[in-house]
Amino acid sequence: MPSKRPPNAPALAYEDAEFLASEDGRPVRILSEYLGPLHRFRNANIHDTIVFFGSARLSSDGPLGRYYQEARELARLLTVWSKGLQSPVHRYVVCSGGGGGIMEAANRGASDAGGQTIGFNISLPHEQQPNAYITRELSFEFRYFFMRKLWFAHLARALVVFPGGFGTLDELTEILTLAQTRKLERPIPVLLYGSSYWREVINFEALVRHGMIDRKDLELFRYADDPQTALALLQNELQAESAQVSPNFAHSMTRQSQDR
């Protein structure tokens, strides 16, 4: 809350909107996009997430509308499962980029099951509006893409990637790079939903053939083509270990920690 100060007193720096919006205020804005979500996740007792990526352009009644419906159903099934776990904290909370399309479908499915659900919206020149299905206290607005991506990875226990464009590819390859380079202390299973789409859009075999990745790197992800199969794969990977600390961050591996 703003402090009670004499009317003619100069503004404190942290209450000075002009300063906070300036070039010099950028480090404060960046830090706020880390500490603000951290504060809210602790208050909400959120332990970890399952992140859904995919196009904002896929609608429920469009030519690829089945992906919207299947994302919604998978998010519902995951939320029903997570709510049935015996845990003192909220486990495997469905998280999306907060917008429309697949993001809306994921939040909507979690909402259908009566669960909490997270939206990491991004401020764009052509505004992306938060969808109506995000839990109110878990709806976030980011100015910086890199801070938004940090939070996608920070609590993620698994990633489900539906068909999408540049943004989806960016988010997918970010996580695959972290996994390939063993930069994360814990594995994050990656599920590519819609095998025909992904095999056409990314020729992983060509990357192996040209020596750009190792064949073992193909084990960093799996394919799924229906919600029930996707659910079973995720349950098998996650195994619902006990939770003691909330939130449960993914920590960076260092050379020293890898050597231990």
Backbone torsions as a table, in degrees:
resi	resn	phi	psi	omega
1	MET	NA	143.4	176.9
2	PRO	-59.2	141.4	179.9
3	SER	-75.0	153.6	177.0
4	LYS	-83.3	111.5	-175.8
5	ARG	-130.9	158.3	177.9
6	PRO	-56.5	146.9	-175.3
7	PRO	-55.8	-34.5	-175.9
8	ASN	-93.8	3.1	-179.0
9	ALA	-71.2	142.9	176.3
10	PRO	-64.9	152.2	-178.8
11	ALA	-66.9	140.2	170.1
12	LEU	-66.1	147.6	-173.9
13	ALA	-57.1	-40.9	-177.1
14	TYR	-76.8	-5.9	173.9
15	GLU	-109.3	3.8	-175.8
16	ASP	-90.9	101.1	-176.0
17	ALA	-62.9	-36.7	-179.8
18	GLU	-64.9	-42.0	177.7
19	PHE	-65.2	-45.4	-177.0
20	LEU	-62.6	-28.1	179.3
21	ALA	-88.4	-2.0	-174.9
22	SER	-86.2	172.0	175.0
23	GLU	-59.5	-42.3	-179.1
24	ASP	-65.6	-24.1	-179.4
25	GLY	-85.4	-1.3	-176.5
26	ARG	-56.9	-45.9	179.8
27	PRO	-59.3	-33.1	177.9
28	VAL	-68.2	-40.9	178.6
29	ARG	-63.3	-43.1	179.7
30	ILE	-62.6	-46.3	179.8
31	LEU	-62.7	-37.2	179.1
32	SER	-63.4	-32.6	-179.8
33	GLU	-77.2	-6.9	169.4
34	TYR	-96.5	-50.1	-173.3
35	LEU	-73.5	-32.8	180.0
36	GLY	-61.9	-55.5	176.6
37	PRO	-60.1	-39.6	178.9
38	LEU	-56.3	-45.4	179.5
39	HIS	-60.6	-44.1	-176.9
40	ARG	-72.2	-35.9	177.5
41	PHE	-67.2	-37.5	176.6
42	ARG	-64.3	-44.0	179.8
43	ASN	-63.6	-34.5	-178.5
44	ALA	-86.4	-4.4	178.8
45	ASN	61.0	38.7	177.2
46	ILE	-82.5	126.1	-177.8
47	HIS	-93.8	-49.9	-178.6
48	ASP	-158.7	175.0	-172.5
49	THR	-135.6	162.0	163.1
50	ILE	-117.4	119.7	-171.3
51	VAL	-97.1	132.1	175.4
52	PHE	-106.7	125.9	171.4
53	PHE	-113.9	155.4	176.8
54	GLY	161.6	171.6	-172.0
55	SER	-68.8	141.1	171.8
56	ALA	-76.0	-10.9	-174.3
57	ARG	-90.4	-5.9	-179.2
58	LEU	-87.3	115.9	179.5
59	SER	-104.0	164.4	-177.2
60	SER	-67.1	-24.6	-177.3
61	ASP	-113.3	13.8	179.9
62	GLY	-85.8	-179.2	-178.4
63	PRO	-61.8	-26.6	176.3
64	LEU	-110.8	31.4	-175.5
65	GLY	-61.1	-22.1	179.6
66	ARG	-62.1	-30.9	179.0
67	TYR	-66.7	-37.3	175.7
68	TYR	-60.6	-49.7	-177.1
69	GLN	-64.3	-37.7	-178.4
70	GLU	-75.5	-33.1	173.6
71	ALA	-64.3	-41.8	178.4
72	ARG	-61.5	-44.6	-178.3
73	GLU	-67.9	-41.9	178.6
74	LEU	-62.7	-42.9	178.2
75	ALA	-63.1	-37.2	177.0
76	ARG	-64.5	-47.4	-179.2
77	LEU	-62.0	-42.2	179.1
78	LEU	-63.6	-39.0	-178.7
79	THR	-70.0	-40.5	175.5
80	VAL	-59.0	-45.4	178.7
81	TRP	-62.3	-47.6	-176.0
82	SER	-65.7	-35.5	179.1
83	LYS	-68.3	-22.8	179.5
84	GLY	-85.0	-4.9	179.4
85	LEU	-76.6	142.7	175.7
86	GLN	-82.4	102.1	-175.2
87	SER	-151.7	143.0	177.7
88	PRO	-78.2	-6.0	-178.0
89	VAL	-129.9	170.4	179.6
90	HIS	-84.1	116.3	-175.3
91	ARG	-101.3	148.0	169.9
92	TYR	49.8	49.1	-179.2
93	VAL	-74.0	130.7	-179.1
94	VAL	-67.7	130.6	-176.3
95	CYS	-129.9	139.9	177.4
96	SER	-137.8	179.3	176.2
97	GLY	-77.3	1.0	168.5
98	GLY	87.9	-9.8	-175.9
99	GLY	-94.2	-147.6	-177.7
100	GLY	-91.9	-165.8	177.1
101	GLY	62.8	-131.9	-179.1
102	ILE	-61.0	-35.2	179.0
103	MET	-61.4	-47.5	177.5
104	GLU	-61.2	-43.1	-178.9
105	ALA	-59.3	-42.3	-179.7
106	ALA	-64.6	-48.9	178.2
107	ASN	-62.5	-37.0	-178.9
108	ARG	-66.1	-43.0	179.1
109	GLY	-62.8	-42.1	177.2
110	ALA	-63.8	-38.6	177.6
111	SER	-66.3	-37.8	176.7
112	ASP	-55.3	-36.2	-177.7
113	ALA	-86.5	3.1	179.2
114	GLY	76.2	22.6	-178.9
115	GLY	-101.2	165.9	171.6
116	GLN	-75.1	152.7	-179.0
117	THR	-153.7	141.4	-167.9
118	ILE	-106.9	143.5	174.1
119	GLY	-130.9	122.3	176.5
120	PHE	-103.4	85.9	-178.3
121	ASN	-78.0	156.7	179.4
122	ILE	-125.1	134.9	177.1
123	SER	-75.5	120.9	-178.6
124	LEU	-124.9	158.6	177.1
125	PRO	-56.1	-41.7	171.8
126	HIS	-98.9	102.9	-163.7
127	GLU	-54.9	130.3	167.5
128	GLN	-94.6	117.8	-177.8
129	GLN	-90.3	139.9	174.5
130	PRO	-59.3	138.3	178.6
131	ASN	-74.5	166.5	-170.4
132	ALA	-79.9	-3.5	-171.5
133	TYR	-103.7	-1.5	179.1
134	ILE	-73.0	139.4	172.4
135	THR	-60.4	129.4	-169.5
136	ARG	-53.1	-47.7	-176.2
137	GLU	-77.5	-3.4	178.9
138	LEU	-116.2	24.5	175.3
139	SER	-100.8	121.6	-174.7
140	PHE	-121.1	148.3	175.9
141	GLU	-121.4	122.3	-179.2
142	PHE	-110.2	142.5	171.9
143	ARG	-90.3	-33.7	-172.0
144	TYR	-108.4	124.3	179.1
145	PHE	-58.1	-41.1	-174.2
146	PHE	-68.3	-30.9	176.2
147	MET	-73.7	-35.4	175.6
148	ARG	-62.9	-44.4	-179.9
149	LYS	-67.5	-33.3	175.6
150	LEU	-59.0	-44.1	-178.5
151	TRP	-71.2	-30.7	172.9
152	PHE	-57.8	-44.3	-176.2
153	ALA	-81.3	-29.4	-167.9
154	HIS	-62.4	-38.0	-177.5
155	LEU	-111.2	-2.5	-172.1
156	ALA	-68.8	132.9	169.2
157	ARG	-104.9	-17.8	176.7
158	ALA	-160.4	158.5	-177.8
159	LEU	-129.0	130.1	174.7
160	VAL	-117.5	119.1	-172.1
161	VAL	-115.2	108.6	176.9
162	PHE	-87.7	166.4	179.0
163	PRO	-51.7	137.5	-179.2
164	GLY	-164.7	-177.8	-176.2
165	GLY	-106.9	-139.4	-174.5
166	PHE	-57.0	-46.4	-177.8
167	GLY	-62.1	-43.7	179.4
168	THR	-64.6	-42.7	178.3
169	LEU	-62.9	-39.7	178.3
170	ASP	-60.7	-47.6	-177.6
171	GLU	-68.2	-39.5	178.3
172	LEU	-62.7	-50.9	-175.8
173	THR	-69.2	-26.4	174.7
174	GLU	-59.9	-49.4	-178.4
175	ILE	-69.2	-41.0	178.6
176	LEU	-62.1	-37.8	178.0
177	THR	-65.0	-43.7	178.1
178	LEU	-60.7	-39.9	180.0
179	ALA	-71.0	-44.7	-178.0
180	GLN	-61.0	-40.0	-177.4
181	THR	-86.8	3.7	-179.3
182	ARG	54.5	40.1	179.5
183	LYS	-82.0	-19.7	179.9
184	LEU	-97.9	140.8	-178.9
185	GLU	-69.0	-29.4	179.5
186	ARG	-123.2	151.9	178.0
187	PRO	-73.3	147.6	172.9
188	ILE	-119.2	102.9	178.6
189	PRO	-59.3	136.8	179.5
190	VAL	-116.4	125.8	179.8
191	LEU	-114.7	117.9	176.3
192	LEU	-92.1	111.8	-175.1
193	TYR	-94.1	123.4	-176.9
194	GLY	98.5	73.6	-170.8
195	SER	-62.4	-37.1	-178.4
196	SER	-64.1	-38.9	178.1
197	TYR	-64.8	-50.9	-173.7
198	TRP	-69.8	-33.9	178.1
199	ARG	-69.0	-28.2	176.7
200	GLU	-80.0	-42.0	-173.6
201	VAL	-74.8	-39.4	179.2
202	ILE	-122.7	117.0	178.1
203	ASN	-89.7	83.4	-178.6
204	PHE	-62.8	-35.8	179.3
205	GLU	-62.4	-35.4	177.6
206	ALA	-66.3	-36.6	177.0
207	LEU	-62.5	-38.5	176.4
208	VAL	-67.5	-46.1	-176.6
209	ARG	-60.8	-36.4	-179.9
210	HIS	-86.4	1.2	176.9
211	GLY	77.6	17.3	-179.4
212	MET	-81.0	-27.7	173.7
213	ILE	-137.0	163.0	175.5
214	ASP	-86.2	152.9	177.1
215	ARG	-58.7	-32.8	178.9
216	LYS	-62.5	-24.7	179.2
217	ASP	-65.2	-20.8	177.8
218	LEU	-68.6	-13.3	177.0
219	GLU	-81.7	-2.9	-179.2
220	LEU	-76.0	-9.7	-178.6
221	PHE	-145.8	160.3	176.0
222	ARG	-128.9	164.4	176.9
223	TYR	-109.9	151.2	173.0
224	ALA	-146.8	150.5	-177.2
225	ASP	-130.5	5.2	174.6
226	ASP	-153.5	154.8	-174.4
227	PRO	-60.7	-37.7	-176.6
228	GLN	-67.5	-41.7	177.1
229	THR	-64.8	-42.8	179.0
230	ALA	-60.9	-43.1	179.2
231	LEU	-60.7	-46.5	-178.9
232	ALA	-62.5	-42.0	178.7
233	LEU	-62.3	-43.2	-179.0
234	LEU	-68.0	-42.6	178.4
235	GLN	-61.1	-40.7	-180.0
236	ASN	-64.5	-37.5	-179.6
237	GLU	-73.7	-38.2	-170.9
238	LEU	-83.6	-40.8	174.8
239	GLN	59.7	8.0	170.9
240	ALA	45.9	56.8	178.1
241	GLU	-66.0	160.7	-177.3
242	SER	-66.7	151.9	-177.9
243	ALA	-119.2	128.5	178.6
244	GLN	-118.9	-30.0	-174.2
245	VAL	-116.7	138.8	177.0
246	SER	-135.0	131.2	-6.9
247	PRO	-78.0	161.7	-176.9
248	ASN	-103.6	96.0	-173.5
249	PHE	-79.3	148.6	166.4
250	ALA	-80.7	122.0	-177.9
251	HIS	-99.1	150.1	178.8
252	SER	-77.0	139.4	173.5
253	MET	-85.3	138.1	173.3
254	THR	-108.1	169.6	177.4
255	ARG	-59.9	-37.8	-178.8
256	GLN	-66.4	-42.9	-177.9
257	SER	-71.4	-30.4	175.7
258	GLN	-67.8	-31.7	-177.7
259	ASP	-76.4	-17.6	-176.3
260	ARG	-74.1	NA	NA
